[in-house]
């Protein structure tokens, strides 16, 4: 059972950060100043979520120390930003 939780922890962090960022963008009416800091905010959210997960549900992250969990959270947050850009670029139309 624990292997399944470890395998799902990173995608869950990515999904949480993705939806939190979209919620913040919606509530700030796509503020240009906020858009500049989306990658940094995503990384910070990923770190916070991974630290919370590391301490509240031991064994959910596939790591033995909190530093590795922080790095995993930062990478997951940045992955959420990349996922957003992939979706944005694929939904663009050429106008031809």
Secondary structure as the mmCIF struct_conf table of DSSP 4:
data_model
#
loop_
_struct_conf.conf_type_id
_struct_conf.id
_struct_conf.beg_label_comp_id
_struct_conf.beg_label_asym_id
_struct_conf.beg_label_seq_id
_struct_conf.end_label_comp_id
_struct_conf.end_label_asym_id
_struct_conf.end_label_seq_id
HELX_RH_AL_P HELX_RH_AL_P1 UNK A 2 UNK A 27
TURN_TY1_P TURN_TY1_P1 UNK A 28 UNK A 29
BEND BEND1 UNK A 30 UNK A 30
HELX_RH_AL_P HELX_RH_AL_P2 UNK A 32 UNK A 36
TURN_TY1_P TURN_TY1_P2 UNK A 37 UNK A 37
HELX_RH_AL_P HELX_RH_AL_P3 UNK A 38 UNK A 56
BEND BEND2 UNK A 57 UNK A 57
TURN_TY1_P TURN_TY1_P3 UNK A 58 UNK A 59
BEND BEND3 UNK A 60 UNK A 62
BEND BEND4 UNK A 64 UNK A 65
HELX_RH_AL_P HELX_RH_AL_P4 UNK A 66 UNK A 90
TURN_TY1_P TURN_TY1_P4 UNK A 91 UNK A 91
#
